[in-house]
Amino acid sequence: MNTVTYEIQGNIAIVRLNRPDKLNALNMELVWDFVQAFNEIEKNKEVKVVIITGNGKAFCAGADVSEMSNMSIEEVTRVGHAPMWERLRTFRKPVIAALNGITVGGGLELAMACDIIIAAESAMLGQPEINLGIIPGAGGTQRLTRTVGKYKGMEMVLTGKLISAWEAYRRGLVVKVVPDEALLDEAIRLAKEIASKSGFAVELGKEAVNKALDTTLQQGLDFERRNFYVTLMSEDGKEGMRAFIEKRKPNWKT
Amino acid sequence: MGNEILVEDKGNISVITLNRPDKLNAMNVELRNQLTKALRDFNRDPKKRVAVITGSGRAFSVGADISSIAEDLAEDLRGSFYPILREIRFSNKIFISAVKGVVAGAGISLALATDIRYVSKDSRFVMAFHNIGLAPDTGLALMMLRLGGVKFEKFILTGGEFNSEAAKDLGFEVVDDPLSEAMKKAEEIANGAYKSYSASKRLINRVIYSDLEEFLDYESAMQGALGKTYDFKEGIKAFAEKRKPQFRGE
């Protein structure tokens, strides 16, 4: 596993995209390394939160164009980068994307497939596929539009223009912008805060928020209510409410 | 808990005194936590209308006590400096500061966060963050530049000192006896059209401080990073050894 590395710090896993000389462009090797890293992290019971960031000056410059242009349409359609998106889709622990620099194309799609995005203030974000005569293929027209709205989404997809970290913040695409040198520390602070909660409740909360983008309001509300009942009856839910009444700190099991 | 903070109850007015006179009221973590608690108690008490904040002894406050800083400066700021700022700034009640002697760093923030500010003629305002490799924190850059404008840019950028006369541009009123002036004003507000003052404070907050939280988030992340630099460690060491720091710019 060379193109994706990870380290465990307490109950946080820090995953690093590691093709710095290629601005961490996504090639098939990276896709499979990514899947393997997340499979291993999933099995690690200690880990409660995952951070993804990039080695070098980019977060991720998107698909590796030279590799992609040599793949047959059959190869791209049958496999392509789908294993990576599928891996994230079923991953239950929260994933924080910490954008350390350029985050474009598949890079922004990767960030948007995560649960929370924070950015270094020098990061630039966008979907520049249009400049290659193609369009985004992994959420760049869908997740982006649901976040920034139709008109900004349209502008970004049709012109390929990049936006700054602060503009992304104003549009709700990024929840926090920090000085470049503070990015990883801030991601770790955020991860620690989430890791201090009940892991089970965090997972059910993540699942419910994600449903909001997938369903009608009523379906989402029904789903949320069921997850709420489950947390209510869970060990941690009972402990948390008991601790609240007894005015003490809860001891989470998960 | 000792008595790092004294609270005097005067009907609808409280006098909150920073009380580490031998340390020029340097804000260690106990003082910060006690101050936050005193401010919270005051804010929760429906009978209370005005708080006067002052320091015992020669100084108002020299700011953070650098002999007791946490490993992560961002956590220090978020955990125990910002709550003080919030209790004062985002309260509907009125706060008056009575400043004398030296006031430095977060001490200046504390005074600037109050709604009405009195200072003695001979006070000295000290910005010493840069001497230990840090940048101004506890909202100073935002408050100082918005209240005082471009004259204060150099103090934010590179630090330094200014006197009471210069502090007039930050809205300080220079008086002979800040505490008695503060008490007089407190009576006037507490026994006057109090709701109108409280409402006006909220208008001021909308104009000047609506993005304070976002700024503090950014500022604390920055200070957290500076707290890990060589220059910060050297600055702290030099301060303890009472010598000039040898900075490297890294």
Chai-1 contact restraints between the chains, C-beta under 6 A:
chainA,res_idxA,chainB,res_idxB,connection_type,confidence,min_distance_angstrom,max_distance_angstrom,comment,restraint_id
A,V178,B,A221,contact,1.0,0.0,6.0,A-B,restraint_1
A,P179,B,M222,contact,1.0,0.0,6.0,A-B,restraint_2
A,E181,B,A225,contact,1.0,0.0,6.0,A-B,restraint_3
A,A182,B,A221,contact,1.0,0.0,6.0,A-B,restraint_4
A,A182,B,M222,contact,1.0,0.0,6.0,A-B,restraint_5
A,A182,B,G224,contact,1.0,0.0,6.0,A-B,restraint_6
A,A182,B,A225,contact,1.0,0.0,6.0,A-B,restraint_7
A,D185,B,G224,contact,1.0,0.0,6.0,A-B,restraint_8
A,E186,B,A221,contact,1.0,0.0,6.0,A-B,restraint_9
